Each structure stands twice: as structure tokens, then as C-alpha cells.
């Protein structure tokens, strides 16, 4: 459960950080948006190091499903576009895959 909470916090930091760049470059917001964006992306990288995983690649791979689901929540809550059934089915498949990667049995 701790890993899931860290992944959720990491997703919020990553999506928020990337959105800051999106706002600057695509929505013509001030370049000052980049500063909190960079801080959020640094927080994202730090948070991924807190996940209980022996290997970085496995931590990143399992994070992918959480990122996808969180991105769709961002789409809905922040951008006001409701995910459709295909978005939700795809996110569920990815989330299941992430759980298999993270919690699958490993030889000692």
C-alpha cells in the first residue's frame, strides 16, 4: 500500500510538472510556469526512489500503469474532458499489468 501512495504522489508531481511546460508552450502562459514545473519534476524523480523495489527499471515499469490512470484523472478533473470507455478499459489493463510487475513473486 505504501508503494501505491508513493506512485500516486509521483504521478501528481510528474503530471503537474509536465503540465506546467504544456501551459507555457501550448497555452501561452508565462515562462515562470517552468520553475514550479521543474520543482515538481524533481520531486517526481525523488519519489520514485522511495518505492520498495530492488531495481529501478521494475519500479519505473510498474509506475507506468499508475501514471496512465492518473493522467486520465487529470484529463477529467483539471482539463474537464471526461475519459471514455476505451480510456478506462486501457487504463485498467495497464494498471493490472503494473500490479503484476510490482507484486509478482520473485525468486529469493
N, C-alpha and C positions, 0 to 999 in steps of 0.2 A: 504494500500500500504506500510505503514511503517513496518508492521509485515513481509510482503514478503521480503523486503530488509534486515531485520534482519535475517530472516531464510536463505536467500542466503549467507550472511556473515558467519552465524553459520555453514552452510554446508561446505563452503570453509575451515573454520578453522578445523572442525571435520575431513573432508576427508584428508586434508593436514596433520593433526596431526597423524591420523591413518596410512597414507601412510609413514610417517617418520619411524614408527615402522616396517611396512612392508619392507621398504628399508633396515633397519638394519637386521631384522631377516630372510627375504626371499631373498633379493638381495645382501646380504653380504656387505652392506655399513658399514661405521664406526658407532660405538656406539654413536658417537657425534650427529648423526641424532636424537637421543632420546630427546635431550634438546629442539630444536625448536618444536619437536613433542609435548612435554609436555606443552610448552607455548601455542601452537595452541589449544590444547585440553582444557586448562584453559580458553582461550578466547572464545571457543565454549560454555562452560558452562555459562560464564558470559553473552554472547549474548542472550542465551535462557531466561535469567531473564528479558530481556528488551522487550520481546513480550507482547503486551497488552492482557493479559489473566488473569482471576481471579484465575485459578487453574493450577498448574504446569503440571499435567497429561494431561490436554487438550492442553496445549502449546506443550508438547512433542509429543503427538499423531498427531497433525496437522503438526508438523515439519517432520514427517516421510515421507510424500509424497514429500516434497521439497528435503529431503535427497536422496531419490531414484532417482529422476530426476537429481539432481546434481552429484550423483555417476556415472550415465550414461554419463553425460558430461565429467567428469573426465576420464572415460574409453576411450572416443573418443579423447579428446584434449591432455591429458597427456600420456596415455598409447598407443594411436594410434590404438585402436580397435574400429571400428565403431559399434554402437549398431544396432541390427537387429530389424525387425518389432515387434517381441514379446517383446523385451526390451521396445520399445516405447509404445506399447499398455499397457503393465503392468504399466509403469510409468504414463501414462495418467490416468489410473484407480486410482492409488494411489494418484495422485495429486488432482483429483476430490474429493476423499474421504477426503483428508486433508482440502480442501476448505470447505466442508460441516461441518466438525468438528469445524473449526476456525470461520466460518461466519454464521453458522446456528443460527436461532432465539432461544433465551433463555428466559425463564420466568424471570421477574424482581425480 
